[in-house]
Amino acid sequence: MCYHKAMFSNKEVPATEYCLILLCAVWLALLIAERIRARRDRARLEHVIHVNGTRGKSTVTRLIAAGLRAGGWRTACKTTGTDPIYSGVDGSERLIRRIAPSNIREQLRILHRAAGESAQILVAECMAVQPELQRVAQQEMLLADIGVITNVRLDHTDVMGGTLSVSGFLLQTFFRNPIAGPYVLGVSSGAKFTVCIAMVLFFTGGRATSSATLILAAFAGAMISMGFVLVISQKVHQMSMLVVCGVMIGYICSALTDFLVTFADDSSIVNLHNWSLGSFSGMSWDNVKTMAVVCGITLLLTFLLSKPIRAYQLGEVYAQNMGVPLRAFRTALILLSSVLSACVTAFAGPISFVGIAVPHLMKSLFKSAEPLCMIPACFLGGGVFCLFCDLIARTAFAPTEVSISSVTAVFGAPIVIYMMIHRKAA
């Protein structure tokens, strides 16, 4: 019996080894075939441009592809942004479906697809985060002969986050509502809609637009939305109903913006979809300089209104007795909050919950609602909050960059819910 078991065991071991050797041989053959196909596909392309960097890779990739197509080159393009997209030589875009997590071997499929369309140039955004994988993707997979490095710069998120927080503090003071904010009341959505219109009109006509133009367009949209909210506030005396009406105005503006984004010419309006969701990655230093000047002046004017704001917090009758001209004061609050929210929306799109959550965090942290303390605290706290959320948006699911508004909602919404429950209990 033992003899038969030994003989059976001796026959099984070589068979297992043969299977492993066969599998390894098949796997090696597939790798060799894949490499040969990749070399053949690469030989059919005149150039492969590999776009790498910290931020703005998708925007630059699309811009390069659009410029090459305009110059008569048959150009394919692949971006790895919030939604990985392949753009064929005819400019049509198709979403890349992934069954498994993202892998740099995906670039080989893109290379084969571009060669199959008889493309002359492939512009591909880098997928890898680790430097070694970046080298492999560029030099061994795509065999790129041109490399582009984009947007290696310091963050400007702190200025934008602080601006939104101060805007939210002013709106909460004006409406005497703890959940009033530029996003909830539809101010940011109105600014987003008019900026989208400005982009469509300027870019479709082949004209460039300045930072000041975007800010003016956003301010106009913010004022229109704020005007609707103020008209509704005269008819509706319950703050809960006012907030609901503001949310509805925001939905209407967002729906109209979606229509424009859907039917816009994507070759001329680059990355408009990501901007409409909220993103800090599309800003340039010229945008930052313009926004810094406008926001700096607006924040200074807001700080000069600290004493009237404090009097208004204690009641309209008290403020009037202290000599505060209520009509002019309310107008100033509306204008200042609209300018602050418009500056951010013009360049980054709508960012949710920063204007609501951060002022309450600062009030809880400093145990005070004094404007002399809250205005600088909201500005610094909003900057830190947005820097933290932006870091998560860019690194948590790298190389895919999540919308910044989604991350701020994840962290900001629980703060607002806790605040409402705590306020009800008190």
C-alpha positions as CSV (number, residue, x, y, z in Angstrom):
1,M,0.0,0.0,0.0
2,C,2.8,2.4,0.9
3,Y,4.6,1.3,-2.3
4,H,1.6,2.3,-4.4
5,K,1.2,5.7,-2.7
6,A,4.9,6.4,-3.3
7,M,4.6,5.5,-7.0
8,F,1.4,7.7,-7.2
9,S,3.2,10.6,-5.6
10,N,6.2,10.3,-7.9
11,K,3.9,10.5,-10.9
12,E,2.1,13.6,-9.7
13,V,5.0,15.8,-8.8
14,P,6.4,16.0,-12.3
15,A,3.0,16.7,-13.8
16,T,2.5,19.7,-11.5
17,E,5.9,21.0,-12.4
18,Y,5.2,20.6,-16.1
19,C,1.9,22.6,-15.6
20,L,3.8,25.4,-13.9
21,I,6.5,25.5,-16.6
22,L,3.8,25.6,-19.2
23,L,1.9,28.4,-17.5
24,C,5.2,30.4,-17.2
25,A,6.0,29.8,-20.9
26,V,2.5,30.9,-21.9
27,W,2.8,34.0,-19.7
28,L,6.2,34.8,-21.1
29,A,5.0,34.4,-24.6
30,L,2.1,36.8,-24.0
31,L,4.5,39.4,-22.6
32,I,6.7,39.0,-25.6
33,A,3.7,39.3,-27.9
34,E,2.5,42.3,-26.1
35,R,5.9,44.0,-26.3
36,I,6.1,43.2,-30.0
37,R,2.7,44.6,-30.6
38,A,3.5,47.8,-28.6
39,R,6.7,48.3,-30.6
40,R,4.8,47.8,-33.9
41,D,2.0,50.2,-32.7
42,R,4.6,52.8,-31.7
43,A,6.4,52.5,-35.1
44,R,3.1,53.5,-36.8
45,L,3.0,56.8,-34.8
46,E,5.2,59.7,-35.6
47,H,5.3,61.2,-32.1
48,V,4.1,60.2,-28.6
49,I,3.8,63.1,-26.2
50,H,3.8,62.2,-22.5
51,V,2.3,64.8,-20.1
52,N,3.5,64.7,-16.5
53,G,3.4,67.0,-13.5
54,T,1.6,67.7,-10.2
55,R,-1.6,69.5,-11.4
56,G,-3.3,70.6,-14.6
57,K,-2.1,67.6,-16.6
58,S,-5.6,66.9,-18.1
59,T,-6.0,70.5,-19.2
60,V,-2.6,70.7,-20.8
61,T,-3.1,67.3,-22.5
62,R,-6.4,68.5,-24.1
63,L,-4.9,71.8,-25.1
64,I,-1.9,70.2,-26.8
65,A,-4.2,67.8,-28.7
66,A,-6.6,70.6,-29.7
67,G,-3.7,72.7,-31.0
68,L,-2.2,69.8,-33.0
69,R,-5.6,68.9,-34.5
70,A,-6.1,72.6,-35.5
71,G,-2.7,72.3,-37.2
72,G,-3.9,69.4,-39.4
73,W,-2.3,66.5,-37.4
74,R,-4.2,63.3,-36.8
75,T,-4.0,63.4,-33.1
76,A,-5.4,61.0,-30.4
77,C,-5.6,62.0,-26.8
78,K,-6.0,60.2,-23.5
79,T,-6.5,61.9,-20.1
80,T,-6.6,60.5,-16.6
81,G,-8.5,63.1,-14.7
82,T,-11.7,62.6,-12.7
83,D,-13.1,60.6,-15.6
84,P,-10.5,58.8,-17.8
85,I,-11.3,59.7,-21.4
86,Y,-10.0,58.7,-24.8
87,S,-10.4,61.3,-27.6
88,G,-10.0,59.9,-31.1
89,V,-8.5,61.5,-34.1
90,D,-11.9,62.9,-35.1
91,G,-12.3,64.6,-31.7
92,S,-15.0,62.3,-30.4
93,E,-14.6,61.3,-26.7
94,R,-15.3,58.0,-25.1
95,L,-15.1,57.2,-21.4
96,I,-12.6,54.5,-20.5
97,R,-14.3,51.8,-18.5
98,R,-12.2,50.1,-15.8
99,I,-13.1,46.8,-14.3
100,A,-10.1,46.7,-11.9
101,P,-8.2,49.5,-10.3
102,S,-6.2,51.7,-12.6
103,N,-2.9,50.3,-13.9
104,I,-0.2,51.8,-16.2
105,R,-0.6,48.8,-18.6
106,E,-3.7,50.7,-19.7
107,Q,-1.4,52.9,-21.7
108,L,-0.6,50.0,-24.0
109,R,-4.2,49.6,-24.9
110,I,-4.4,53.3,-25.7
111,L,-1.3,53.1,-27.8
112,H,-2.9,50.2,-29.8
113,R,-6.2,52.1,-30.2
114,A,-4.4,55.2,-31.5
115,A,-2.4,53.2,-34.0
116,G,-5.5,51.4,-35.1
117,E,-7.1,54.8,-36.0
118,S,-4.0,55.7,-38.1
119,A,-3.1,58.6,-35.7
120,Q,0.1,60.5,-36.3
121,I,0.5,61.7,-32.7
122,L,-0.7,60.4,-29.4
123,V,-0.9,62.8,-26.4
124,A,-1.1,60.8,-23.2
125,E,-1.4,62.0,-19.6
126,C,0.8,60.2,-17.1
127,M,-1.0,57.7,-14.9
128,A,1.7,56.8,-12.4
129,V,2.5,58.5,-9.1
130,Q,5.7,56.8,-8.2
131,P,8.8,58.1,-10.2
132,E,9.9,54.6,-11.2
133,L,6.5,53.7,-12.7
134,Q,6.4,57.1,-14.4
135,R,9.8,56.2,-16.1
136,V,8.5,52.8,-17.1
137,A,5.3,54.2,-18.6
138,Q,7.1,56.9,-20.6
139,Q,10.3,55.2,-21.7
140,E,9.4,51.5,-21.9
141,M,5.7,51.3,-22.6
142,L,4.8,54.4,-24.7
143,L,8.3,55.0,-25.9
144,A,7.5,58.8,-25.8
145,D,9.9,61.0,-27.7
146,I,8.5,64.2,-26.2
147,G,7.9,64.9,-22.5
148,V,5.9,67.8,-21.0
149,I,6.0,68.8,-17.4
150,T,3.1,70.9,-16.2
151,N,2.1,73.1,-13.3
152,V,4.8,72.6,-10.7
153,R,3.8,75.4,-8.4
154,L,2.8,76.4,-4.9
155,D,-0.8,75.9,-3.8
156,H,-3.2,78.9,-3.9
157,T,-6.0,77.0,-2.2
158,D,-5.6,78.9,1.0
159,V,-6.7,82.2,-0.5
160,M,-9.8,80.7,-2.1
161,G,-10.9,78.7,1.0
162,G,-10.5,81.8,3.2
163,T,-12.5,83.9,0.7
164,L,-15.4,81.4,0.8
165,S,-15.4,81.2,4.6
166,V,-15.6,85.0,5.0
167,S,-18.4,85.1,2.4
168,G,-20.4,82.5,4.3
169,F,-19.9,84.5,7.6
170,L,-21.3,87.6,6.0
171,L,-24.3,85.8,4.6
172,Q,-25.0,84.1,7.9
173,T,-24.9,87.6,9.6
174,F,-27.2,89.1,7.0
175,F,-29.9,86.5,7.0
176,R,-29.4,85.5,10.7
177,N,-29.4,81.9,9.5
178,P,-26.7,79.5,10.7
179,I,-26.9,77.5,7.4
180,A,-26.8,80.4,5.0
181,G,-23.9,80.3,2.6
182,P,-23.0,81.0,-1.0
183,Y,-23.5,77.4,-2.1
184,V,-26.7,76.8,-0.2
185,L,-28.4,80.0,-1.3
186,G,-27.6,79.4,-4.9
187,V,-25.1,82.3,-5.2
188,S,-22.2,80.1,-6.3
189,S,-24.5,78.3,-8.8
190,G,-25.6,81.6,-10.3
191,A,-22.0,82.7,-10.7
192,K,-21.1,79.4,-12.2
193,F,-23.8,79.7,-14.9
194,T,-22.8,83.2,-16.0
195,V,-19.1,82.2,-16.1
196,C,-20.0,79.2,-18.2
197,I,-21.9,81.5,-20.6
198,A,-18.9,83.8,-20.8
199,M,-16.6,80.9,-21.6
200,V,-18.9,79.6,-24.3
201,L,-19.2,83.0,-26.0
202,F,-15.4,83.8,-25.8
203,F,-13.8,80.5,-26.5
204,T,-16.2,79.4,-29.2
205,G,-15.5,82.6,-31.1
206,G,-11.8,82.0,-30.8
207,R,-11.2,84.9,-28.4
208,A,-9.3,84.9,-25.2
209,T,-10.8,86.0,-21.9
210,S,-9.2,87.7,-19.0
211,S,-9.4,87.0,-15.3
212,A,-11.2,90.3,-14.8
213,T,-13.9,89.2,-17.4
214,L,-14.5,86.0,-15.5
215,I,-14.8,87.8,-12.2
216,L,-17.3,90.3,-13.7
217,A,-19.3,87.5,-15.2
218,A,-19.3,85.6,-11.9
219,F,-20.3,88.7,-10.0
220,A,-23.2,89.4,-12.3
221,G,-24.5,85.8,-11.8
222,A,-24.0,86.0,-8.1
223,M,-26.0,89.3,-7.9
224,I,-28.8,87.9,-10.0
225,S,-29.1,84.8,-7.7
226,M,-28.9,87.0,-4.7
227,G,-31.6,89.3,-6.1
228,F,-34.0,86.3,-6.4
229,V,-33.2,85.3,-2.9
230,L,-33.8,88.8,-1.5
231,V,-37.2,89.0,-3.4
232,I,-38.2,85.6,-2.0
233,S,-37.1,86.7,1.5
234,Q,-39.6,89.6,1.3
235,K,-42.4,87.1,0.7
236,V,-41.2,84.2,2.9
237,H,-40.6,84.9,6.5
238,Q,-39.5,81.4,7.6
239,M,-35.7,81.0,7.3
240,S,-36.2,77.3,6.5
241,M,-38.3,78.1,3.5
242,L,-35.8,80.7,2.4
243,V,-33.0,78.1,2.4
244,V,-35.2,75.7,0.4
245,C,-35.8,78.4,-2.2
246,G,-32.1,79.1,-2.4
247,V,-31.4,75.5,-3.0
248,M,-34.0,75.4,-5.8
249,I,-32.4,78.4,-7.4
250,G,-29.0,76.6,-7.2
251,Y,-30.5,73.5,-8.9
252,I,-32.0,75.6,-11.7
253,C,-28.6,77.3,-12.4
254,S,-26.8,74.0,-12.2
255,A,-29.2,72.4,-14.7
256,L,-28.7,75.3,-17.1
257,T,-25.0,75.0,-16.7
258,D,-25.1,71.3,-17.4
259,F,-27.0,72.0,-20.7
260,L,-24.2,74.4,-21.8
261,V,-21.5,72.0,-20.8
262,T,-23.2,69.1,-22.7
263,F,-23.5,70.9,-26.0
264,A,-20.3,73.0,-25.8
265,D,-17.5,72.4,-28.2
266,D,-15.0,70.6,-26.0
267,S,-12.0,71.2,-28.3
268,S,-12.3,74.9,-27.6
269,I,-13.7,74.8,-24.0
270,V,-11.1,72.7,-22.2
271,N,-11.9,70.9,-19.0
272,L,-15.2,72.8,-18.5
273,H,-16.8,69.7,-17.1
274,N,-14.3,69.4,-14.3
275,W,-14.5,73.1,-13.6
276,S,-18.3,72.9,-13.3
277,L,-17.9,70.2,-10.6
278,G,-15.4,72.3,-8.6
279,S,-11.6,72.1,-9.1
280,F,-8.6,74.2,-8.2
281,S,-6.3,72.6,-10.8
282,G,-7.2,74.9,-13.7
283,M,-5.8,78.1,-12.2
284,S,-2.8,80.1,-13.5
285,W,-0.6,82.6,-11.7
286,D,-2.4,85.4,-13.6
287,N,-5.7,84.2,-12.1
288,V,-4.1,84.1,-8.7
289,K,-2.8,87.7,-9.0
290,T,-6.1,89.1,-10.1
291,M,-8.0,87.2,-7.4
292,A,-5.5,88.3,-4.7
293,V,-6.0,92.0,-5.6
294,V,-9.8,91.8,-5.7
295,C,-10.2,89.6,-2.6
296,G,-7.6,91.6,-0.7
297,I,-9.5,94.9,-1.2
298,T,-12.8,93.2,-0.4
299,L,-11.5,91.6,2.7
300,L,-10.1,94.9,3.9
301,L,-13.4,96.6,3.4
302,T,-15.1,93.7,5.3
303,F,-12.7,94.1,8.2
304,L,-13.5,97.9,8.3
305,L,-17.2,96.9,8.8
306,S,-16.4,94.9,11.9
307,K,-18.1,97.3,14.4
308,P,-21.3,97.7,12.3
309,I,-21.4,93.9,11.9
310,R,-21.1,93.4,15.6
311,A,-23.9,95.9,16.3
312,Y,-26.1,94.2,13.6
313,Q,-25.5,90.9,15.4
314,L,-27.1,92.3,18.5
315,G,-30.3,93.3,16.6
316,E,-31.5,95.7,14.0
317,V,-32.9,98.1,16.6
318,Y,-29.6,98.2,18.5
319,A,-27.6,98.8,15.3
320,Q,-30.0,101.6,14.3
321,N,-29.6,103.2,17.7
322,M,-25.8,103.0,17.3
323,G,-26.1,105.0,14.1
324,V,-25.7,102.2,11.6
325,P,-27.5,103.0,8.3
326,L,-29.2,99.7,7.8
327,R,-30.1,100.0,4.1
328,A,-26.5,101.0,3.2
329,F,-25.1,98.4,5.5
330,R,-27.2,95.5,4.1
331,T,-26.3,96.6,0.6
332,A,-22.6,96.5,1.5
333,L,-22.9,93.0,3.0
334,I,-24.6,91.7,-0.1
335,L,-22.0,93.3,-2.4
336,L,-19.0,92.1,-0.4
337,S,-20.3,88.5,0.0
338,S,-21.1,88.3,-3.7
339,V,-17.7,89.6,-4.8
340,L,-16.0,87.1,-2.5
341,S,-18.0,84.1,-3.7
342,A,-17.8,85.2,-7.3
343,C,-13.9,85.4,-7.2
344,V,-13.7,81.7,-6.2
345,T,-16.5,80.5,-8.6
346,A,-14.9,82.3,-11.5
347,F,-11.8,80.2,-11.4
348,A,-12.6,77.0,-9.4
349,G,-16.3,76.5,-9.9
350,P,-18.8,76.0,-7.0
351,I,-17.2,74.7,-3.8
352,S,-19.7,73.3,-1.3
353,F,-20.0,73.6,2.5
354,V,-16.9,75.7,3.1
355,G,-18.9,78.9,3.6
356,I,-21.2,77.1,6.1
357,A,-19.0,74.7,8.1
358,V,-15.8,76.8,8.6
359,P,-17.5,79.8,10.3
360,H,-19.1,77.5,12.8
361,L,-15.9,75.7,13.4
362,M,-14.2,79.0,14.1
363,K,-16.9,80.1,16.5
364,S,-16.6,76.9,18.4
365,L,-12.8,77.1,18.5
366,F,-12.6,80.7,19.7
367,K,-15.8,80.7,21.7
368,S,-16.7,84.1,20.1
369,A,-18.7,85.6,17.3
370,E,-16.8,88.9,17.4
371,P,-16.2,90.1,13.8
372,L,-12.7,91.4,14.7
373,C,-11.8,87.8,15.6
374,M,-14.0,85.9,13.2
375,I,-13.1,87.6,9.9
376,P,-9.3,86.7,10.1
377,A,-10.2,83.4,11.8
378,C,-12.6,82.4,9.0
379,F,-10.0,83.4,6.3
380,L,-7.2,81.3,7.9
381,G,-9.5,78.5,8.9
382,G,-11.0,78.3,5.4
383,G,-7.6,78.2,3.8
384,V,-6.4,75.3,6.0
385,F,-9.7,73.4,5.5
386,C,-9.5,73.7,1.7
387,L,-5.8,72.8,1.6
388,F,-6.6,69.6,3.6
389,C,-9.5,68.7,1.3
390,D,-7.5,69.5,-1.9
391,L,-4.7,67.2,-0.7
392,I,-7.1,64.4,-0.2
393,A,-8.8,65.1,-3.6
394,R,-5.4,64.8,-5.4
395,T,-3.8,61.9,-3.6
396,A,-6.5,59.6,-2.1
397,F,-7.3,58.0,-5.5
398,A,-4.3,59.0,-7.5
399,P,-3.8,59.2,-10.4
400,T,-7.6,60.1,-10.5
401,E,-8.3,63.5,-9.1
402,V,-11.6,63.7,-7.2
403,S,-13.7,66.9,-7.4
404,I,-12.8,69.2,-4.5
405,S,-16.4,69.9,-3.9
406,S,-17.1,66.2,-3.2
407,V,-14.4,66.2,-0.5
408,T,-15.5,69.4,1.2
409,A,-19.0,68.0,1.3
410,V,-17.8,64.8,3.0
411,F,-16.1,66.8,5.8
412,G,-18.4,69.8,5.8
413,A,-21.8,68.2,5.8
414,P,-21.4,66.3,9.1
415,I,-20.3,69.6,10.8
416,V,-23.4,71.3,9.6
417,I,-25.6,68.4,10.7
418,Y,-23.9,68.4,14.2
419,M,-24.4,72.1,14.5
420,M,-28.1,71.9,13.7
421,I,-28.7,69.1,16.2
422,H,-26.7,70.8,18.8
423,R,-28.5,74.1,18.2
424,K,-31.9,72.3,18.4
425,A,-30.9,70.6,21.7
426,A,-29.7,73.9,23.2
